[in-house]
Amino acid sequence: MTQKNDTTAMIGAFLVTVALVGTGFWWLTQRSGVNLTNLQPANTSPNSNPNFNRQTGNQSTQAGSNLFSEVQNVPSGVFNYGGSTSWAPIRLAVDSALQVARPEFRLRYIEPVGSAPGSGTGIRMLIRDQLAFAQSSRPILDSEFQQAEQRGYKLKQVPVAIDGLAVAVNPSLNIRGLTLDQLRAIYTSQVTNWQEVGGPNLPIQPITRPVTAGGTIELFVEEVLRGSPFGRTVQTVPTTTNALRELAKNPGGIYFASAQEVVPQCTVKPLPVGRRPGEWVLPYQEPLIAPTQCPSQRNQLNLAAFQSGQYPLTRSLYVVIKQNGGVEEKAGEAYANLLLTGEGQEAITKAGFVKVR
């Protein structure tokens, strides 16, 4: 009986101790303001943080803001900006809404003089002090970082949206889809007839904008051509508008551009793309809208496939900021923070892109 009583006493003492420790810990966390649900492991890798910028090591600020009106440190004045043509839907829809909410932060789009608009052109204009900040559809190049440093400041890039490259053909072309290897063979002129890739006996006419046009072309060269030059059969046109017109009248034509510029079009057909034969991923939401039903109905982007990475040709859209300690840096930071609010991300989704948070 004595042993049993001793055991019971020990258990009781242990439970009392646990209760006291637990109560003390709860009191301490309440007094200190610590939220246990928000605690993160101390050894979290920077690469697992979606706000981490690999080029500069900086993180975007004010990530918790939900509305345009909540963003702080937004400078007043007129600020020049420009760059990638893939950003056009954002400039049209998102930036106009931003201007209504923050009228003190006025944006003025600047067309380049003597060169086509694009990511590279915009970053070059930023470095030359012609823009307050730039919009890019590709990461900053090492050479661009170096050019900025030679002028006494650094560049920072903040991802704010996800885009995809879509491949389009003439609506009359009967083909299930193309792999990345088949696209490479077509654009390096190794394959010149649709019959060689499962289509009809018809010459292929690949179309592109100039290599210097911007981030879209650079991504295609890097991810699809793997650094190889365009082949002898590739036709070069100055703009996507020209390309779509050529594609509409050429049954064997093929073209690539930002998914937002291609998928909703009435005169072309977006094509499924896969990493391997038969693994087709649609850039549009099923069912495919026929040209006869357009424009009353239009194909919608397959945003889920872009966001998950299932679609093989995706990229980030970046705000490029000049870190010079001046009003230009404040303007670039403010623009990125505005787009990263809940309101900004929803507007980006409505514009046809995928939000990053």
VENSULTA-V441013 format. One record per residue. N is the residue number from 1. RES is the residue in three letters. PSI is psi in radians with two decimals (NA if undefined). OMEGA is omega in whole degrees, 0 to 359 (999 if undefined). Layout:
N_RES_PSI_OMEGA ; N_RES_PSI_OMEGA
This chain:
1_MET_-0.66_180 ; 2_THR_-0.75_180 ; 3_GLN_-0.71_181 ; 4_LYS_-0.74_179 ; 5_ASN_-0.68_179 ; 6_ASP_-0.75_180 ; 7_THR_-0.76_180 ; 8_THR_-0.69_180 ; 9_ALA_-0.71_180 ; 10_MET_-0.75_179 ; 11_ILE_-0.76_179 ; 12_GLY_-0.74_179 ; 13_ALA_-0.68_180 ; 14_PHE_-0.78_181 ; 15_LEU_-0.69_178 ; 16_VAL_-0.72_179 ; 17_THR_-0.80_179 ; 18_VAL_-0.75_181 ; 19_ALA_-0.75_180 ; 20_LEU_-0.75_179 ; 21_VAL_-0.78_180 ; 22_GLY_-0.76_180 ; 23_THR_-0.70_179 ; 24_GLY_-0.69_180 ; 25_PHE_-0.73_178 ; 26_TRP_-0.77_180 ; 27_TRP_-0.70_181 ; 28_LEU_-0.77_181 ; 29_THR_-0.62_179 ; 30_GLN_-0.71_180 ; 31_ARG_-0.59_184 ; 32_SER_-0.22_179 ; 33_GLY_0.22_181 ; 34_VAL_2.33_176 ; 35_ASN_1.90_186 ; 36_LEU_-0.48_182 ; 37_THR_-0.28_182 ; 38_ASN_0.03_180 ; 39_LEU_2.39_180 ; 40_GLN_2.65_177 ; 41_PRO_2.49_184 ; 42_ALA_-0.39_185 ; 43_ASN_0.49_178 ; 44_THR_2.33_180 ; 45_SER_2.43_178 ; 46_PRO_-0.57_183 ; 47_ASN_-0.28_177 ; 48_SER_-0.14_179 ; 49_ASN_2.07_183 ; 50_PRO_-0.26_179 ; 51_ASN_-0.05_183 ; 52_PHE_2.33_181 ; 53_ASN_1.96_187 ; 54_ARG_-0.53_183 ; 55_GLN_-0.70_188 ; 56_THR_-0.28_184 ; 57_GLY_0.08_180 ; 58_ASN_2.73_176 ; 59_GLN_2.53_178 ; 60_SER_2.58_184 ; 61_THR_2.99_176 ; 62_GLN_0.63_182 ; 63_ALA_-0.35_183 ; 64_GLY_-0.13_181 ; 65_SER_2.45_181 ; 66_ASN_-0.53_183 ; 67_LEU_2.70_175 ; 68_PHE_-0.67_185 ; 69_SER_-0.29_183 ; 70_GLU_-0.24_183 ; 71_VAL_2.28_182 ; 72_GLN_2.94_176 ; 73_ASN_0.66_175 ; 74_VAL_2.05_183 ; 75_PRO_2.74_176 ; 76_SER_2.53_178 ; 77_GLY_-3.05_178 ; 78_VAL_2.22_185 ; 79_PHE_2.18_179 ; 80_ASN_2.41_177 ; 81_TYR_2.95_181 ; 82_GLY_-3.01_179 ; 83_GLY_-2.22_190 ; 84_SER_2.37_175 ; 85_THR_-0.40_178 ; 86_SER_-0.34_180 ; 87_TRP_-0.08_186 ; 88_ALA_-0.80_179 ; 89_PRO_-0.56_178 ; 90_ILE_-0.74_178 ; 91_ARG_-0.64_183 ; 92_LEU_-0.84_188 ; 93_ALA_-0.90_186 ; 94_VAL_-0.84_184 ; 95_ASP_-0.56_178 ; 96_SER_-0.68_176 ; 97_ALA_-0.66_178 ; 98_LEU_-0.70_182 ; 99_GLN_-0.61_178 ; 100_VAL_-0.73_182 ; 101_ALA_-0.58_182 ; 102_ARG_1.27_185 ; 103_PRO_-0.35_179 ; 104_GLU_-0.32_183 ; 105_PHE_1.53_188 ; 106_ARG_2.28_183 ; 107_LEU_2.38_179 ; 108_ARG_2.00_180 ; 109_TYR_2.31_182 ; 110_ILE_2.11_174 ; 111_GLU_2.40_177 ; 112_PRO_2.65_179 ; 113_VAL_2.15_176 ; 114_GLY_0.06_178 ; 115_SER_2.77_181 ; 116_ALA_2.58_176 ; 117_PRO_2.62_181 ; 118_GLY_3.06_181 ; 119_SER_-0.87_181 ; 120_GLY_-0.71_179 ; 121_THR_-0.76_180 ; 122_GLY_-0.75_179 ; 123_ILE_-0.68_177 ; 124_ARG_-0.74_178 ; 125_MET_-0.61_177 ; 126_LEU_-0.80_180 ; 127_ILE_-0.58_181 ; 128_ARG_0.20_177 ; 129_ASP_0.43_177 ; 130_GLN_-0.26_179 ; 131_LEU_2.66_175 ; 132_ALA_-0.63_175 ; 133_PHE_2.88_185 ; 134_ALA_2.78_176 ; 135_GLN_2.24_184 ; 136_SER_2.55_175 ; 137_SER_0.36_174 ; 138_ARG_2.81_178 ; 139_PRO_2.77_176 ; 140_ILE_2.39_178 ; 141_LEU_2.70_177 ; 142_ASP_-0.70_181 ; 143_SER_-0.57_179 ; 144_GLU_-0.68_174 ; 145_PHE_-0.78_183 ; 146_GLN_-0.72_179 ; 147_GLN_-0.70_179 ; 148_ALA_-0.76_180 ; 149_GLU_-0.58_177 ; 150_GLN_-0.42_178 ; 151_ARG_0.10_171 ; 152_GLY_0.26_178 ; 153_TYR_3.00_179 ; 154_LYS_2.81_175 ; 155_LEU_2.54_177 ; 156_LYS_2.47_177 ; 157_GLN_2.37_181 ; 158_VAL_2.02_178 ; 159_PRO_2.31_183 ; 160_VAL_-0.21_182 ; 161_ALA_2.86_176 ; 162_ILE_2.36_180 ; 163_ASP_2.86_175 ; 164_GLY_2.68_172 ; 165_LEU_2.27_178 ; 166_ALA_2.54_177 ; 167_VAL_2.31_182 ; 168_ALA_2.58_177 ; 169_VAL_3.05_175 ; 170_ASN_2.46_182 ; 171_PRO_-0.40_182 ; 172_SER_-0.21_184 ; 173_LEU_2.24_181 ; 174_ASN_1.72_178 ; 175_ILE_2.44_186 ; 176_ARG_-0.69_182 ; 177_GLY_3.12_180 ; 178_LEU_2.54_172 ; 179_THR_2.92_177 ; 180_LEU_-0.64_178 ; 181_ASP_-0.68_178 ; 182_GLN_-0.66_175 ; 183_LEU_-0.74_179 ; 184_ARG_-0.75_180 ; 185_ALA_-0.64_179 ; 186_ILE_-0.80_185 ; 187_TYR_-0.11_170 ; 188_THR_0.16_176 ; 189_SER_0.38_173 ; 190_GLN_-0.49_175 ; 191_VAL_2.21_186 ; 192_THR_0.01_179 ; 193_ASN_2.40_182 ; 194_TRP_-0.40_180 ; 195_GLN_-0.47_182 ; 196_GLU_-0.24_181 ; 197_VAL_0.46_175 ; 198_GLY_0.19_179 ; 199_GLY_-2.89_180 ; 200_PRO_2.96_177 ; 201_ASN_1.56_187 ; 202_LEU_2.32_178 ; 203_PRO_2.47_177 ; 204_ILE_2.33_173 ; 205_GLN_1.60_177 ; 206_PRO_2.46_183 ; 207_ILE_2.47_177 ; 208_THR_2.84_166 ; 209_ARG_2.95_181 ; 210_PRO_2.66_179 ; 211_VAL_-0.53_182 ; 212_THR_0.07_188 ; 213_ALA_-0.48_178 ; 214_GLY_-2.81_189 ; 215_GLY_-0.57_180 ; 216_THR_-0.86_181 ; 217_ILE_-0.72_181 ; 218_GLU_-0.70_178 ; 219_LEU_-0.74_180 ; 220_PHE_-0.77_179 ; 221_VAL_-0.71_183 ; 222_GLU_-0.85_188 ; 223_GLU_-0.60_184 ; 224_VAL_-0.94_181 ; 225_LEU_-0.26_181 ; 226_ARG_0.75_175 ; 227_GLY_-0.16_179 ; 228_SER_2.65_178 ; 229_PRO_2.82_174 ; 230_PHE_2.58_182 ; 231_GLY_3.06_185 ; 232_ARG_-0.41_183 ; 233_THR_-0.09_184 ; 234_VAL_2.26_178 ; 235_GLN_2.30_180 ; 236_THR_2.27_178 ; 237_VAL_2.73_187 ; 238_PRO_-0.57_186 ; 239_THR_2.90_176 ; 240_THR_-0.61_177 ; 241_THR_-0.80_177 ; 242_ASN_-0.71_182 ; 243_ALA_-0.76_181 ; 244_LEU_-0.61_176 ; 245_ARG_-0.75_178 ; 246_GLU_-0.72_182 ; 247_LEU_-0.67_182 ; 248_ALA_-0.50_183 ; 249_LYS_-0.07_181 ; 250_ASN_1.92_182 ; 251_PRO_-0.41_182 ; 252_GLY_0.19_185 ; 253_GLY_2.74_176 ; 254_ILE_2.49_183 ; 255_TYR_2.71_177 ; 256_PHE_2.57_178 ; 257_ALA_-3.12_175 ; 258_SER_2.39_183 ; 259_ALA_-0.64_181 ; 260_GLN_-0.50_180 ; 261_GLU_-0.32_188 ; 262_VAL_-0.89_191 ; 263_VAL_-0.74_183 ; 264_PRO_-0.07_186 ; 265_GLN_2.54_182 ; 266_CYS_-0.41_190 ; 267_THR_-0.01_181 ; 268_VAL_2.97_179 ; 269_LYS_2.08_176 ; 270_PRO_2.51_189 ; 271_LEU_2.38_172 ; 272_PRO_2.53_181 ; 273_VAL_2.53_180 ; 274_GLY_2.74_174 ; 275_ARG_-0.51_178 ; 276_ARG_2.78_182 ; 277_PRO_2.34_177 ; 278_GLY_-0.22_181 ; 279_GLU_1.07_186 ; 280_TRP_2.36_175 ; 281_VAL_2.21_184 ; 282_LEU_2.35_173 ; 283_PRO_-0.09_182 ; 284_TYR_2.85_176 ; 285_GLN_2.33_178 ; 286_GLU_2.64_359 ; 287_PRO_2.76_178 ; 288_LEU_2.25_180 ; 289_ILE_2.20_180 ; 290_ALA_2.65_179 ; 291_PRO_-0.53_180 ; 292_THR_-0.35_179 ; 293_GLN_-0.14_182 ; 294_CYS_2.45_14 ; 295_PRO_0.07_178 ; 296_SER_-0.53_171 ; 297_GLN_2.53_179 ; 298_ARG_2.64_175 ; 299_ASN_2.45_179 ; 300_GLN_2.59_181 ; 301_LEU_2.53_175 ; 302_ASN_1.29_188 ; 303_LEU_-0.59_181 ; 304_ALA_-0.69_180 ; 305_ALA_-0.60_178 ; 306_PHE_-0.78_184 ; 307_GLN_-0.65_182 ; 308_SER_-0.28_184 ; 309_GLY_0.05_178 ; 310_GLN_-0.68_176 ; 311_TYR_2.27_192 ; 312_PRO_-0.18_182 ; 313_LEU_1.44_179 ; 314_THR_2.83_180 ; 315_ARG_2.90_176 ; 316_SER_2.64_171 ; 317_LEU_2.34_188 ; 318_TYR_2.52_163 ; 319_VAL_2.19_181 ; 320_VAL_2.15_189 ; 321_ILE_2.38_177 ; 322_LYS_1.98_182 ; 323_GLN_1.32_182 ; 324_ASN_0.11_179 ; 325_GLY_0.08_183 ; 326_GLY_-2.93_182 ; 327_VAL_-0.47_178 ; 328_GLU_-0.74_178 ; 329_GLU_-0.73_179 ; 330_LYS_-0.70_180 ; 331_ALA_-0.76_179 ; 332_GLY_-0.75_178 ; 333_GLU_-0.74_180 ; 334_ALA_-0.75_180 ; 335_TYR_-0.78_179 ; 336_ALA_-0.78_181 ; 337_ASN_-0.62_177 ; 338_LEU_-0.75_180 ; 339_LEU_-0.42_182 ; 340_LEU_-0.02_173 ; 341_THR_2.88_175 ; 342_GLY_-0.69_179 ; 343_GLU_-0.73_179 ; 344_GLY_-0.73_181 ; 345_GLN_-0.64_177 ; 346_GLU_-0.66_178 ; 347_ALA_-0.66_177 ; 348_ILE_-0.70_177 ; 349_THR_-0.75_179 ; 350_LYS_-0.46_178 ; 351_ALA_-0.09_175 ; 352_GLY_0.16_179 ; 353_PHE_3.04_182 ; 354_VAL_2.28_180 ; 355_LYS_2.65_182 ; 356_VAL_-0.15_177 ; 357_ARG_NA_999
